Amino acid sequence: MSRSRPGNPPYGRRQAPPAQEEDRQFDELEASSLFCPKCKTAVPVRKRLLLVLPEGERYEYLCSYCFTSVGRKVKEATNKIQLIHTA
Ligand SMILES: [Zn+2]
């Protein structure tokens, strides 16, 4: 008589985190995925605007599941602001 292991518990389904007010800070969902050290797998990321600088916008990429920061990016401003000094 062979022992059969019980089937895998239904942990496979990962529930999406509930929508929160903070979600308004995320302007778009990136199509790309990055490796999350906490989830130990590639995860879909959310791009969050951190700072708006004269030379560009600084973004942070957060894991969609645990919101760990998995990367950063600075998007250079397309229109350079010229400072005009008048005497
Ligand atoms: Zn994660």
PDB file of the backbone (N, CA, C, O) and the ligand in Angstrom, with CONECT records:
HET     ZN  A 101       1
ATOM      1  N   MET A   1       0.856  -1.193   0.000  1.00  0.00           N
ATOM      2  CA  MET A   1       0.000   0.000   0.000  1.00  0.00           C
ATOM      3  C   MET A   1       0.892   1.242   0.000  1.00  0.00           C
ATOM      4  O   MET A   1       1.722   1.439   0.888  1.00  0.00           O
ATOM      5  N   SER A   2       0.702   2.027  -0.970  1.00  0.00           N
ATOM      6  CA  SER A   2       1.548   3.211  -1.102  1.00  0.00           C
ATOM      7  C   SER A   2       0.916   4.416  -0.430  1.00  0.00           C
ATOM      8  O   SER A   2      -0.285   4.676  -0.507  1.00  0.00           O
ATOM      9  N   ARG A   3       1.791   5.114   0.219  1.00  0.00           N
ATOM     10  CA  ARG A   3       1.297   6.342   0.859  1.00  0.00           C
ATOM     11  C   ARG A   3       1.220   7.476  -0.162  1.00  0.00           C
ATOM     12  O   ARG A   3       2.175   7.747  -0.890  1.00  0.00           O
ATOM     13  N   SER A   4       0.126   8.093  -0.192  1.00  0.00           N
ATOM     14  CA  SER A   4       0.009   9.230  -1.101  1.00  0.00           C
ATOM     15  C   SER A   4       0.007  10.536  -0.293  1.00  0.00           C
ATOM     16  O   SER A   4      -0.708  10.702   0.695  1.00  0.00           O
ATOM     17  N   ARG A   5       0.832  11.423  -0.768  1.00  0.00           N
ATOM     18  CA  ARG A   5       0.870  12.717  -0.085  1.00  0.00           C
ATOM     19  C   ARG A   5      -0.398  13.496  -0.398  1.00  0.00           C
ATOM     20  O   ARG A   5      -0.926  13.431  -1.508  1.00  0.00           O
ATOM     21  N   PRO A   6      -0.861  14.209   0.563  1.00  0.00           N
ATOM     22  CA  PRO A   6      -2.038  15.044   0.272  1.00  0.00           C
ATOM     23  C   PRO A   6      -1.705  16.094  -0.782  1.00  0.00           C
ATOM     24  O   PRO A   6      -0.563  16.535  -0.907  1.00  0.00           O
ATOM     25  N   GLY A   7      -2.701  16.470  -1.514  1.00  0.00           N
ATOM     26  CA  GLY A   7      -2.488  17.463  -2.575  1.00  0.00           C
ATOM     27  C   GLY A   7      -2.028  18.788  -1.993  1.00  0.00           C
ATOM     28  O   GLY A   7      -2.161  19.049  -0.798  1.00  0.00           O
ATOM     29  N   ASN A   8      -1.499  19.590  -2.847  1.00  0.00           N
ATOM     30  CA  ASN A   8      -1.034  20.898  -2.399  1.00  0.00           C
ATOM     31  C   ASN A   8      -2.195  21.718  -1.844  1.00  0.00           C
ATOM     32  O   ASN A   8      -3.272  21.783  -2.436  1.00  0.00           O
ATOM     33  N   PRO A   9      -1.953  22.331  -0.712  1.00  0.00           N
ATOM     34  CA  PRO A   9      -2.999  23.215  -0.182  1.00  0.00           C
ATOM     35  C   PRO A   9      -3.212  24.393  -1.129  1.00  0.00           C
ATOM     36  O   PRO A   9      -2.292  24.805  -1.836  1.00  0.00           O
ATOM     37  N   PRO A  10      -4.377  24.905  -1.136  1.00  0.00           N
ATOM     38  CA  PRO A  10      -4.687  25.967  -2.118  1.00  0.00           C
ATOM     39  C   PRO A  10      -4.056  27.305  -1.755  1.00  0.00           C
ATOM     40  O   PRO A  10      -4.744  28.312  -1.587  1.00  0.00           O
ATOM     41  N   TYR A  11      -2.729  27.292  -1.640  1.00  0.00           N
ATOM     42  CA  TYR A  11      -2.053  28.548  -1.337  1.00  0.00           C
ATOM     43  C   TYR A  11      -1.620  29.280  -2.606  1.00  0.00           C
ATOM     44  O   TYR A  11      -1.118  30.403  -2.570  1.00  0.00           O
ATOM     45  N   GLY A  12      -1.835  28.594  -3.723  1.00  0.00           N
ATOM     46  CA  GLY A  12      -1.325  29.147  -4.978  1.00  0.00           C
ATOM     47  C   GLY A  12      -1.932  30.494  -5.328  1.00  0.00           C
ATOM     48  O   GLY A  12      -1.280  31.343  -5.935  1.00  0.00           O
ATOM     49  N   ARG A  13      -3.169  30.678  -4.945  1.00  0.00           N
ATOM     50  CA  ARG A  13      -3.817  31.929  -5.313  1.00  0.00           C
ATOM     51  C   ARG A  13      -3.399  33.047  -4.372  1.00  0.00           C
ATOM     52  O   ARG A  13      -3.567  32.971  -3.155  1.00  0.00           O
ATOM     53  N   ARG A  14      -2.860  34.063  -4.970  1.00  0.00           N
ATOM     54  CA  ARG A  14      -2.428  35.209  -4.183  1.00  0.00           C
ATOM     55  C   ARG A  14      -3.466  36.308  -4.352  1.00  0.00           C
ATOM     56  O   ARG A  14      -3.765  36.752  -5.461  1.00  0.00           O
ATOM     57  N   GLN A  15      -3.990  36.717  -3.242  1.00  0.00           N
ATOM     58  CA  GLN A  15      -5.013  37.762  -3.333  1.00  0.00           C
ATOM     59  C   GLN A  15      -4.378  39.117  -3.591  1.00  0.00           C
ATOM     60  O   GLN A  15      -3.342  39.461  -3.022  1.00  0.00           O
ATOM     61  N   ALA A  16      -5.004  39.850  -4.435  1.00  0.00           N
ATOM     62  CA  ALA A  16      -4.509  41.202  -4.699  1.00  0.00           C
ATOM     63  C   ALA A  16      -4.739  42.059  -3.453  1.00  0.00           C
ATOM     64  O   ALA A  16      -5.753  41.915  -2.769  1.00  0.00           O
ATOM     65  N   PRO A  17      -3.796  42.943  -3.169  1.00  0.00           N
ATOM     66  CA  PRO A  17      -3.973  43.806  -2.005  1.00  0.00           C
ATOM     67  C   PRO A  17      -5.188  44.712  -2.200  1.00  0.00           C
ATOM     68  O   PRO A  17      -5.466  45.140  -3.319  1.00  0.00           O
ATOM     69  N   PRO A  18      -5.896  44.999  -1.144  1.00  0.00           N
ATOM     70  CA  PRO A  18      -7.091  45.839  -1.278  1.00  0.00           C
ATOM     71  C   PRO A  18      -6.722  47.244  -1.738  1.00  0.00           C
ATOM     72  O   PRO A  18      -5.654  47.770  -1.424  1.00  0.00           O
ATOM     73  N   ALA A  19      -7.623  47.815  -2.475  1.00  0.00           N
ATOM     74  CA  ALA A  19      -7.370  49.174  -2.964  1.00  0.00           C
ATOM     75  C   ALA A  19      -7.330  50.140  -1.784  1.00  0.00           C
ATOM     76  O   ALA A  19      -8.143  50.074  -0.862  1.00  0.00           O
ATOM     77  N   GLN A  20      -6.377  51.015  -1.850  1.00  0.00           N
ATOM     78  CA  GLN A  20      -6.219  51.977  -0.757  1.00  0.00           C
ATOM     79  C   GLN A  20      -6.176  53.381  -1.303  1.00  0.00           C
ATOM     80  O   GLN A  20      -6.022  53.602  -2.504  1.00  0.00           O
ATOM     81  N   GLU A  21      -6.314  54.308  -0.409  1.00  0.00           N
ATOM     82  CA  GLU A  21      -6.216  55.707  -0.803  1.00  0.00           C
ATOM     83  C   GLU A  21      -4.853  56.001  -1.397  1.00  0.00           C
ATOM     84  O   GLU A  21      -4.722  56.823  -2.304  1.00  0.00           O
ATOM     85  N   GLU A  22      -3.837  55.323  -0.879  1.00  0.00           N
ATOM     86  CA  GLU A  22      -2.477  55.584  -1.332  1.00  0.00           C
ATOM     87  C   GLU A  22      -2.287  55.244  -2.800  1.00  0.00           C
ATOM     88  O   GLU A  22      -1.350  55.716  -3.443  1.00  0.00           O
ATOM     89  N   ASP A  23      -3.189  54.418  -3.324  1.00  0.00           N
ATOM     90  CA  ASP A  23      -3.038  54.026  -4.713  1.00  0.00           C
ATOM     91  C   ASP A  23      -3.053  55.222  -5.655  1.00  0.00           C
ATOM     92  O   ASP A  23      -2.585  55.139  -6.791  1.00  0.00           O
ATOM     93  N   ARG A  24      -3.588  56.316  -5.177  1.00  0.00           N
ATOM     94  CA  ARG A  24      -3.631  57.485  -6.051  1.00  0.00           C
ATOM     95  C   ARG A  24      -2.236  58.034  -6.316  1.00  0.00           C
ATOM     96  O   ARG A  24      -2.022  58.791  -7.263  1.00  0.00           O
ATOM     97  N   GLN A  25      -1.288  57.641  -5.465  1.00  0.00           N
ATOM     98  CA  GLN A  25       0.081  58.086  -5.692  1.00  0.00           C
ATOM     99  C   GLN A  25       0.720  57.360  -6.864  1.00  0.00           C
ATOM    100  O   GLN A  25       1.709  57.828  -7.428  1.00  0.00           O
ATOM    101  N   PHE A  26       0.162  56.233  -7.223  1.00  0.00           N
ATOM    102  CA  PHE A  26       0.734  55.465  -8.314  1.00  0.00           C
ATOM    103  C   PHE A  26       0.042  55.863  -9.605  1.00  0.00           C
ATOM    104  O   PHE A  26      -1.145  55.611  -9.811  1.00  0.00           O
ATOM    105  N   ASP A  27       0.816  56.484 -10.450  1.00  0.00           N
ATOM    106  CA  ASP A  27       0.182  57.041 -11.640  1.00  0.00           C
ATOM    107  C   ASP A  27      -0.003  56.000 -12.734  1.00  0.00           C
ATOM    108  O   ASP A  27      -0.866  56.154 -13.599  1.00  0.00           O
ATOM    109  N   GLU A  28       0.794  54.950 -12.702  1.00  0.00           N
ATOM    110  CA  GLU A  28       0.634  53.927 -13.729  1.00  0.00           C
ATOM    111  C   GLU A  28       1.259  52.615 -13.276  1.00  0.00           C
ATOM    112  O   GLU A  28       2.146  52.579 -12.424  1.00  0.00           O
ATOM    113  N   LEU A  29       0.768  51.553 -13.872  1.00  0.00           N
ATOM    114  CA  LEU A  29       1.316  50.236 -13.569  1.00  0.00           C
ATOM    115  C   LEU A  29       2.291  49.863 -14.669  1.00  0.00           C
ATOM    116  O   LEU A  29       1.928  49.800 -15.844  1.00  0.00           O
ATOM    117  N   GLU A  30       3.519  49.618 -14.280  1.00  0.00           N
ATOM    118  CA  GLU A  30       4.524  49.276 -15.276  1.00  0.00           C
ATOM    119  C   GLU A  30       4.273  47.867 -15.810  1.00  0.00           C
ATOM    120  O   GLU A  30       3.888  46.961 -15.071  1.00  0.00           O
ATOM    121  N   ALA A  31       4.500  47.711 -17.094  1.00  0.00           N
ATOM    122  CA  ALA A  31       4.312  46.396 -17.699  1.00  0.00           C
ATOM    123  C   ALA A  31       5.449  45.463 -17.323  1.00  0.00           C
ATOM    124  O   ALA A  31       5.270  44.248 -17.248  1.00  0.00           O
ATOM    125  N   SER A  32       6.632  46.045 -17.086  1.00  0.00           N
ATOM    126  CA  SER A  32       7.788  45.225 -16.779  1.00  0.00           C
ATOM    127  C   SER A  32       7.714  44.731 -15.333  1.00  0.00           C
ATOM    128  O   SER A  32       6.978  45.277 -14.510  1.00  0.00           O
ATOM    129  N   SER A  33       8.489  43.691 -15.045  1.00  0.00           N
ATOM    130  CA  SER A  33       8.534  43.184 -13.694  1.00  0.00           C
ATOM    131  C   SER A  33       9.984  43.158 -13.218  1.00  0.00           C
ATOM    132  O   SER A  33      10.905  42.990 -14.017  1.00  0.00           O
ATOM    133  N   LEU A  34      10.172  43.323 -11.935  1.00  0.00           N
ATOM    134  CA  LEU A  34      11.499  43.321 -11.351  1.00  0.00           C
ATOM    135  C   LEU A  34      11.560  42.272 -10.252  1.00  0.00           C
ATOM    136  O   LEU A  34      10.538  41.809  -9.746  1.00  0.00           O
ATOM    137  N   PHE A  35      12.788  41.911  -9.899  1.00  0.00           N
ATOM    138  CA  PHE A  35      12.967  40.921  -8.846  1.00  0.00           C
ATOM    139  C   PHE A  35      12.748  41.571  -7.486  1.00  0.00           C
ATOM    140  O   PHE A  35      13.342  42.603  -7.178  1.00  0.00           O
ATOM    141  N   CYS A  36      11.896  40.962  -6.681  1.00  0.00           N
ATOM    142  CA  CYS A  36      11.642  41.472  -5.343  1.00  0.00           C
ATOM    143  C   CYS A  36      12.379  40.579  -4.341  1.00  0.00           C
ATOM    144  O   CYS A  36      12.149  39.370  -4.316  1.00  0.00           O
ATOM    145  N   PRO A  37      13.261  41.152  -3.514  1.00  0.00           N
ATOM    146  CA  PRO A  37      14.017  40.340  -2.554  1.00  0.00           C
ATOM    147  C   PRO A  37      13.127  39.730  -1.470  1.00  0.00           C
ATOM    148  O   PRO A  37      13.474  38.702  -0.888  1.00  0.00           O
ATOM    149  N   LYS A  38      12.010  40.344  -1.203  1.00  0.00           N
ATOM    150  CA  LYS A  38      11.113  39.802  -0.168  1.00  0.00           C
ATOM    151  C   LYS A  38      10.277  38.653  -0.696  1.00  0.00           C
ATOM    152  O   LYS A  38      10.159  37.611  -0.051  1.00  0.00           O
ATOM    153  N   CYS A  39       9.692  38.848  -1.885  1.00  0.00           N
ATOM    154  CA  CYS A  39       8.872  37.804  -2.489  1.00  0.00           C
ATOM    155  C   CYS A  39       9.751  36.729  -3.126  1.00  0.00           C
ATOM    156  O   CYS A  39       9.272  35.638  -3.435  1.00  0.00           O
ATOM    157  N   LYS A  40      11.049  37.036  -3.325  1.00  0.00           N
ATOM    158  CA  LYS A  40      11.997  36.099  -3.923  1.00  0.00           C
ATOM    159  C   LYS A  40      11.554  35.620  -5.293  1.00  0.00           C
ATOM    160  O   LYS A  40      11.734  34.456  -5.651  1.00  0.00           O
ATOM    161  N   THR A  41      10.976  36.532  -6.047  1.00  0.00           N
ATOM    162  CA  THR A  41      10.573  36.214  -7.405  1.00  0.00           C
ATOM    163  C   THR A  41      10.399  37.509  -8.167  1.00  0.00           C
ATOM    164  O   THR A  41      10.403  38.596  -7.589  1.00  0.00           O
ATOM    165  N   ALA A  42      10.248  37.377  -9.470  1.00  0.00           N
ATOM    166  CA  ALA A  42       9.961  38.558 -10.274  1.00  0.00           C
ATOM    167  C   ALA A  42       8.502  38.952 -10.065  1.00  0.00           C
ATOM    168  O   ALA A  42       7.599  38.119 -10.143  1.00  0.00           O
ATOM    169  N   VAL A  43       8.299  40.196  -9.806  1.00  0.00           N
ATOM    170  CA  VAL A  43       6.959  40.665  -9.472  1.00  0.00           C
ATOM    171  C   VAL A  43       6.600  41.856 -10.351  1.00  0.00           C
ATOM    172  O   VAL A  43       7.480  42.592 -10.799  1.00  0.00           O
ATOM    173  N   PRO A  44       5.326  42.041 -10.592  1.00  0.00           N
ATOM    174  CA  PRO A  44       4.912  43.277 -11.254  1.00  0.00           C
ATOM    175  C   PRO A  44       5.172  44.463 -10.334  1.00  0.00           C
ATOM    176  O   PRO A  44       4.982  44.372  -9.121  1.00  0.00           O
ATOM    177  N   VAL A  45       5.597  45.551 -10.907  1.00  0.00           N
ATOM    178  CA  VAL A  45       5.975  46.690 -10.080  1.00  0.00           C
ATOM    179  C   VAL A  45       5.070  47.879 -10.345  1.00  0.00           C
ATOM    180  O   VAL A  45       4.440  48.002 -11.396  1.00  0.00           O
ATOM    181  N   ARG A  46       5.035  48.739  -9.356  1.00  0.00           N
ATOM    182  CA  ARG A  46       4.317  49.994  -9.502  1.00  0.00           C
ATOM    183  C   ARG A  46       5.310  51.129  -9.496  1.00  0.00           C
ATOM    184  O   ARG A  46       6.265  51.135  -8.719  1.00  0.00           O
ATOM    185  N   LYS A  47       5.081  52.069 -10.349  1.00  0.00           N
ATOM    186  CA  LYS A  47       5.974  53.218 -10.432  1.00  0.00           C
ATOM    187  C   LYS A  47       5.384  54.356  -9.609  1.00  0.00           C
ATOM    188  O   LYS A  47       4.224  54.734  -9.769  1.00  0.00           O
ATOM    189  N   ARG A  48       6.212  54.882  -8.735  1.00  0.00           N
ATOM    190  CA  ARG A  48       5.733  55.928  -7.851  1.00  0.00           C
ATOM    191  C   ARG A  48       6.606  57.163  -8.028  1.00  0.00           C
ATOM    192  O   ARG A  48       7.834  57.079  -8.001  1.00  0.00           O
ATOM    193  N   LEU A  49       5.972  58.284  -8.205  1.00  0.00           N
ATOM    194  CA  LEU A  49       6.717  59.524  -8.375  1.00  0.00           C
ATOM    195  C   LEU A  49       7.196  60.007  -7.012  1.00  0.00           C
ATOM    196  O   LEU A  49       6.400  60.278  -6.113  1.00  0.00           O
ATOM    197  N   LEU A  50       8.511  60.108  -6.882  1.00  0.00           N
ATOM    198  CA  LEU A  50       9.087  60.545  -5.612  1.00  0.00           C
ATOM    199  C   LEU A  50       9.293  62.050  -5.561  1.00  0.00           C
ATOM    200  O   LEU A  50       8.823  62.740  -4.656  1.00  0.00           O
ATOM    201  N   LEU A  51      10.013  62.531  -6.566  1.00  0.00           N
ATOM    202  CA  LEU A  51      10.406  63.935  -6.553  1.00  0.00           C
ATOM    203  C   LEU A  51      10.326  64.504  -7.955  1.00  0.00           C
ATOM    204  O   LEU A  51      10.554  63.804  -8.941  1.00  0.00           O
ATOM    205  N   VAL A  52      10.009  65.750  -8.025  1.00  0.00           N
ATOM    206  CA  VAL A  52      10.099  66.455  -9.305  1.00  0.00           C
ATOM    207  C   VAL A  52      11.218  67.467  -9.186  1.00  0.00           C
ATOM    208  O   VAL A  52      11.132  68.439  -8.435  1.00  0.00           O
ATOM    209  N   LEU A  53      12.276  67.212  -9.949  1.00  0.00           N
ATOM    210  CA  LEU A  53      13.446  68.084  -9.908  1.00  0.00           C
ATOM    211  C   LEU A  53      13.518  68.894 -11.194  1.00  0.00           C
ATOM    212  O   LEU A  53      12.917  68.532 -12.205  1.00  0.00           O
ATOM    213  N   PRO A  54      14.259  69.988 -11.143  1.00  0.00           N
ATOM    214  CA  PRO A  54      14.410  70.781 -12.380  1.00  0.00           C
ATOM    215  C   PRO A  54      14.985  69.961 -13.519  1.00  0.00           C
ATOM    216  O   PRO A  54      14.657  70.191 -14.683  1.00  0.00           O
ATOM    217  N   GLU A  55      15.862  68.981 -13.181  1.00  0.00           N
ATOM    218  CA  GLU A  55      16.497  68.198 -14.242  1.00  0.00           C
ATOM    219  C   GLU A  55      15.726  66.934 -14.605  1.00  0.00           C
ATOM    220  O   GLU A  55      16.103  66.225 -15.538  1.00  0.00           O
ATOM    221  N   GLY A  56      14.673  66.654 -13.890  1.00  0.00           N
ATOM    222  CA  GLY A  56      13.903  65.465 -14.233  1.00  0.00           C
ATOM    223  C   GLY A  56      13.018  65.013 -13.078  1.00  0.00           C
ATOM    224  O   GLY A  56      12.931  65.671 -12.041  1.00  0.00           O
ATOM    225  N   GLU A  57      12.355  63.858 -13.287  1.00  0.00           N
ATOM    226  CA  GLU A  57      11.476  63.313 -12.260  1.00  0.00           C
ATOM    227  C   GLU A  57      12.074  62.028 -11.722  1.00  0.00           C
ATOM    228  O   GLU A  57      12.510  61.169 -12.490  1.00  0.00           O
ATOM    229  N   ARG A  58      12.095  61.896 -10.417  1.00  0.00           N
ATOM    230  CA  ARG A  58      12.643  60.692  -9.794  1.00  0.00           C
ATOM    231  C   ARG A  58      11.505  59.746  -9.444  1.00  0.00           C
ATOM    232  O   ARG A  58      10.559  60.105  -8.741  1.00  0.00           O
ATOM    233  N   TYR A  59      11.627  58.522  -9.960  1.00  0.00           N
ATOM    234  CA  TYR A  59      10.606  57.507  -9.709  1.00  0.00           C
ATOM    235  C   TYR A  59      11.168  56.390  -8.855  1.00  0.00           C
ATOM    236  O   TYR A  59      12.369  56.121  -8.856  1.00  0.00           O
ATOM    237  N   GLU A  60      10.271  55.746  -8.126  1.00  0.00           N
ATOM    238  CA  GLU A  60      10.645  54.570  -7.360  1.00  0.00           C
ATOM    239  C   GLU A  60       9.741  53.430  -7.798  1.00  0.00           C
ATOM    240  O   GLU A  60       8.541  53.618  -8.001  1.00  0.00           O
ATOM    241  N   TYR A  61      10.322  52.252  -7.940  1.00  0.00           N
ATOM    242  CA  TYR A  61       9.539  51.076  -8.308  1.00  0.00           C
ATOM    243  C   TYR A  61       9.257  50.247  -7.069  1.00  0.00           C
ATOM    244  O   TYR A  61      10.171  49.887  -6.325  1.00  0.00           O
ATOM    245  N   LEU A  62       7.981  49.947  -6.854  1.00  0.00           N
ATOM    246  CA  LEU A  62       7.578  49.184  -5.676  1.00  0.00           C
ATOM    247  C   LEU A  62       6.953  47.866  -6.109  1.00  0.00           C
ATOM    248  O   LEU A  62       6.241  47.789  -7.110  1.00  0.00           O
ATOM    249  N   CYS A  63       7.238  46.834  -5.327  1.00  0.00           N
ATOM    250  CA  CYS A  63       6.611  45.538  -5.552  1.00  0.00           C
ATOM    251  C   CYS A  63       5.100  45.672  -5.367  1.00  0.00           C
ATOM    252  O   CYS A  63       4.637  46.282  -4.403  1.00  0.00           O
ATOM    253  N   SER A  64       4.338  45.098  -6.296  1.00  0.00           N
ATOM    254  CA  SER A  64       2.882  45.219  -6.221  1.00  0.00           C
ATOM    255  C   SER A  64       2.292  44.431  -5.057  1.00  0.00           C
ATOM    256  O   SER A  64       1.170  44.702  -4.629  1.00  0.00           O
ATOM    257  N   TYR A  65       3.046  43.450  -4.540  1.00  0.00           N
ATOM    258  CA  TYR A  65       2.512  42.596  -3.480  1.00  0.00           C
ATOM    259  C   TYR A  65       2.864  43.113  -2.092  1.00  0.00           C
ATOM    260  O   TYR A  65       1.997  43.221  -1.225  1.00  0.00           O
ATOM    261  N   CYS A  66       4.153  43.435  -1.883  1.00  0.00           N
ATOM    262  CA  CYS A  66       4.576  43.800  -0.534  1.00  0.00           C
ATOM    263  C   CYS A  66       5.070  45.250  -0.452  1.00  0.00           C
ATOM    264  O   CYS A  66       5.439  45.722   0.623  1.00  0.00           O
ATOM    265  N   PHE A  67       5.075  45.946  -1.580  1.00  0.00           N
ATOM    266  CA  PHE A  67       5.436  47.367  -1.624  1.00  0.00           C
ATOM    267  C   PHE A  67       6.873  47.625  -1.187  1.00  0.00           C
ATOM    268  O   PHE A  67       7.202  48.714  -0.716  1.00  0.00           O
ATOM    269  N   THR A  68       7.728  46.612  -1.345  1.00  0.00           N
ATOM    270  CA  THR A  68       9.142  46.848  -1.126  1.00  0.00           C
ATOM    271  C   THR A  68       9.714  47.602  -2.320  1.00  0.00           C
ATOM    272  O   THR A  68       9.355  47.340  -3.467  1.00  0.00           O
ATOM    273  N   SER A  69      10.600  48.533  -2.034  1.00  0.00           N
ATOM    274  CA  SER A  69      11.254  49.263  -3.112  1.00  0.00           C
ATOM    275  C   SER A  69      12.215  48.335  -3.836  1.00  0.00           C
ATOM    276  O   SER A  69      13.122  47.774  -3.221  1.00  0.00           O
ATOM    277  N   VAL A  70      12.020  48.171  -5.136  1.00  0.00           N
ATOM    278  CA  VAL A  70      12.866  47.253  -5.900  1.00  0.00           C
ATOM    279  C   VAL A  70      13.699  47.974  -6.948  1.00  0.00           C
ATOM    280  O   VAL A  70      14.473  47.340  -7.664  1.00  0.00           O
ATOM    281  N   GLY A  71      13.551  49.289  -7.047  1.00  0.00           N
ATOM    282  CA  GLY A  71      14.367  50.000  -8.019  1.00  0.00           C
ATOM    283  C   GLY A  71      13.994  51.471  -8.089  1.00  0.00           C
ATOM    284  O   GLY A  71      12.933  51.897  -7.634  1.00  0.00           O
ATOM    285  N   ARG A  72      14.904  52.222  -8.676  1.00  0.00           N
ATOM    286  CA  ARG A  72      14.656  53.650  -8.844  1.00  0.00           C
ATOM    287  C   ARG A  72      15.077  54.094 -10.227  1.00  0.00           C
ATOM    288  O   ARG A  72      15.893  53.450 -10.887  1.00  0.00           O
ATOM    289  N   LYS A  73      14.517  55.181 -10.642  1.00  0.00           N
ATOM    290  CA  LYS A  73      14.830  55.689 -11.974  1.00  0.00           C
ATOM    291  C   LYS A  73      14.629  57.186 -11.988  1.00  0.00           C
ATOM    292  O   LYS A  73      13.706  57.707 -11.363  1.00  0.00           O
ATOM    293  N   VAL A  74      15.498  57.874 -12.704  1.00  0.00           N
ATOM    294  CA  VAL A  74      15.305  59.313 -12.911  1.00  0.00           C
ATOM    295  C   VAL A  74      15.015  59.535 -14.383  1.00  0.00           C
ATOM    296  O   VAL A  74      15.811  59.206 -15.263  1.00  0.00           O
ATOM    297  N   LYS A  75      13.861  60.099 -14.611  1.00  0.00           N
ATOM    298  CA  LYS A  75      13.479  60.400 -15.986  1.00  0.00           C
ATOM    299  C   LYS A  75      13.844  61.848 -16.262  1.00  0.00           C
ATOM    300  O   LYS A  75      13.341  62.771 -15.621  1.00  0.00           O
ATOM    301  N   GLU A  76      14.713  62.019 -17.212  1.00  0.00           N
ATOM    302  CA  GLU A  76      15.174  63.380 -17.488  1.00  0.00           C
ATOM    303  C   GLU A  76      14.069  64.205 -18.118  1.00  0.00           C
ATOM    304  O   GLU A  76      13.268  63.729 -18.923  1.00  0.00           O
ATOM    305  N   ALA A  77      14.068  65.441 -17.721  1.00  0.00           N
ATOM    306  CA  ALA A  77      13.060  66.347 -18.255  1.00  0.00           C
ATOM    307  C   ALA A  77      13.269  66.531 -19.751  1.00  0.00           C
ATOM    308  O   ALA A  77      14.393  66.711 -20.220  1.00  0.00           O
ATOM    309  N   THR A  78      12.175  66.483 -20.483  1.00  0.00           N
ATOM    310  CA  THR A  78      12.298  66.630 -21.934  1.00  0.00           C
ATOM    311  C   THR A  78      12.505  68.097 -22.294  1.00  0.00           C
ATOM    312  O   THR A  78      13.265  68.433 -23.202  1.00  0.00           O
ATOM    313  N   ASN A  79      11.824  68.939 -21.576  1.00  0.00           N
ATOM    314  CA  ASN A  79      11.982  70.369 -21.830  1.00  0.00           C
ATOM    315  C   ASN A  79      12.891  70.963 -20.776  1.00  0.00           C
ATOM    316  O   ASN A  79      12.538  71.035 -19.599  1.00  0.00           O
ATOM    317  N   LYS A  80      14.033  71.375 -21.198  1.00  0.00           N
ATOM    318  CA  LYS A  80      14.960  71.972 -20.250  1.00  0.00           C
ATOM    319  C   LYS A  80      14.540  73.403 -19.953  1.00  0.00           C
ATOM    320  O   LYS A  80      14.220  74.200 -20.835  1.00  0.00           O
ATOM    321  N   ILE A  81      14.561  73.668 -18.685  1.00  0.00           N
ATOM    322  CA  ILE A  81      14.181  75.017 -18.284  1.00  0.00           C
ATOM    323  C   ILE A  81      15.405  75.908 -18.350  1.00  0.00           C
ATOM    324  O   ILE A  81      16.443  75.608 -17.759  1.00  0.00           O
ATOM    325  N   GLN A  82      15.275  76.976 -19.054  1.00  0.00           N
ATOM    326  CA  GLN A  82      16.390  77.919 -19.164  1.00  0.00           C
ATOM    327  C   GLN A  82      16.150  79.085 -18.223  1.00  0.00           C
ATOM    328  O   GLN A  82      15.085  79.702 -18.195  1.00  0.00           O
ATOM    329  N   LEU A  83      17.176  79.347 -17.468  1.00  0.00           N
ATOM    330  CA  LEU A  83      17.104  80.499 -16.580  1.00  0.00           C
ATOM    331  C   LEU A  83      17.689  81.710 -17.292  1.00  0.00           C
ATOM    332  O   LEU A  83      18.836  81.713 -17.739  1.00  0.00           O
ATOM    333  N   ILE A  84      16.883  82.701 -17.373  1.00  0.00           N
ATOM    334  CA  ILE A  84      17.346  83.906 -18.049  1.00  0.00           C
ATOM    335  C   ILE A  84      17.574  84.988 -17.012  1.00  0.00           C
ATOM    336  O   ILE A  84      16.650  85.411 -16.318  1.00  0.00           O
ATOM    337  N   HIS A  85      18.784  85.415 -16.921  1.00  0.00           N
ATOM    338  CA  HIS A  85      19.118  86.472 -15.969  1.00  0.00           C
ATOM    339  C   HIS A  85      19.013  87.822 -16.635  1.00  0.00           C
ATOM    340  O   HIS A  85      19.608  88.090 -17.679  1.00  0.00           O
ATOM    341  N   THR A  86      18.245  88.644 -15.996  1.00  0.00           N
ATOM    342  CA  THR A  86      18.141  90.004 -16.517  1.00  0.00           C
ATOM    343  C   THR A  86      18.861  90.943 -15.577  1.00  0.00           C
ATOM    344  O   THR A  86      18.717  90.873 -14.356  1.00  0.00           O
ATOM    345  N   ALA A  87      19.612  91.793 -16.158  1.00  0.00           N
ATOM    346  CA  ALA A  87      20.422  92.705 -15.350  1.00  0.00           C
ATOM    347  C   ALA A  87      19.553  93.774 -14.691  1.00  0.00           C
ATOM    348  O   ALA A  87      20.067  94.630 -13.971  1.00  0.00           O
TER     349      ALA A  87
HETATM  350 ZN    ZN A 101       7.500  41.773  -2.929  1.00  0.00          ZN2+
END
